[in-house]
Amino acid sequence: MPRPAEYDNLIRTGYFHEQPATPGFLAQYLLVADQCLDGARKTEHSTPAYLLAYEGFYQLVQAVLEHHGVRAADRPGHRVVAIQRVCADLQLSPGQQKLVTDAHTRRNETVYRAPLPPVSLAESKAMIQILEAALPLAHKLVAMP
């Protein structure tokens, strides 16, 4: 199945570049996403659960990009564009997409410059629920059980 035309548009605009699939990468991305979900469910602390759920979701982003033979380019905003594109591919609701992009911004814009702001239990649960919903959708999209 050919990749959606939006991917070619993102290549033309410089957000993605062509990257042939690397054997084993797709399965490893999905495995790590599964493991992150497992870890997020088991931790009692909201911040690590949130970070694990976000990282698990980002592994799904990488899996979908791998499936379509692209990688995010090295330019400002490239990761958030990749996240938004994959959120659309997985048909996440606008609210879910906002939570994921907010999680990305929170993690990316703070952890390299300042401490991570407090994460509520509700926020961590919401991120876990998004990963729980997205995981089977990503498996189906990339045709890996």
C-alpha positions, -999 to +999 in steps of 0.1 A: +000+000+000+015+034-010+021+059+017-003+088+020+004+118-002+009+140+029+042+122+034+055+132+000+044+168+007+064+168+039+094+155+020+091+183-005+088+209+023+118+195+041+102+181+073+108+145+062+134+127+041+133+094+023+149+066+044+146+030+033+134+007+061+160-009+082+155-046+090+143-051+125+136-015+133+099-016+129+095-046+153+118-030+178+099+003+178+067-016+185+083-037+212+097-007+230+062+010+228+047-021+244+074-021+271+069+016+278+031+010+282+038-019+306+061+003+326+038+033+326+009+011+339+031-003+367+046+028+382+030+045+411+044+079+402+026+102+378+057+118+362+075+086+352+042+071+340+036+102+318+071+102+304+070+064+297+036+068+280+049+097+259+080+078+250+059+048+240+038+070+218+069+084+202+081+049+194+048+044+175+056+076+156+090+062+146+074+029+137+049+045+113+076+067+098+097+035+093+068+018+077+064+046+052+101+048+044+107+083+059+125+099+088+119+133+103+145+158+089+168+179+110+149+212+111+130+231+137+096+216+144+103+183+126+094+160+155+061+178+163+052+176+126+059+139+126+038+134+157+009+154+142+011+134+109+011+100+127-017+112+151-038+119+119-028+085+104-040+068+136-072+088+135-067+102+170-093+128+181-083+165+181-082+163+219-059+133+219-037+150+193-035+181+215-025+160+246+003+142+226+017+174+211+015+191+245+034+162+261+060+165+234+064+203+240+064+198+278+091+172+275+112+187+247+110+223+257+117+218+294+138+188+302+168+202+283+165+236+299+147+232+332+131+207+355+100+190+342+069+208+357+047+187+380+026+161+362-008+153+376-022+118+380-050+128+355-024+139+329-004+106+332-036+085+330-046+104+299-013+098+282-014+061+291-050+059+277-038+075+244-009+050+241-033+021+249-057+032+222-029+040+196-009+008+201-033-016+183-040+010+156-003+014+149+001-024+148-027-026+123-014+003+102+020-012+098+005-047+094+024-063+124+003-083+149 
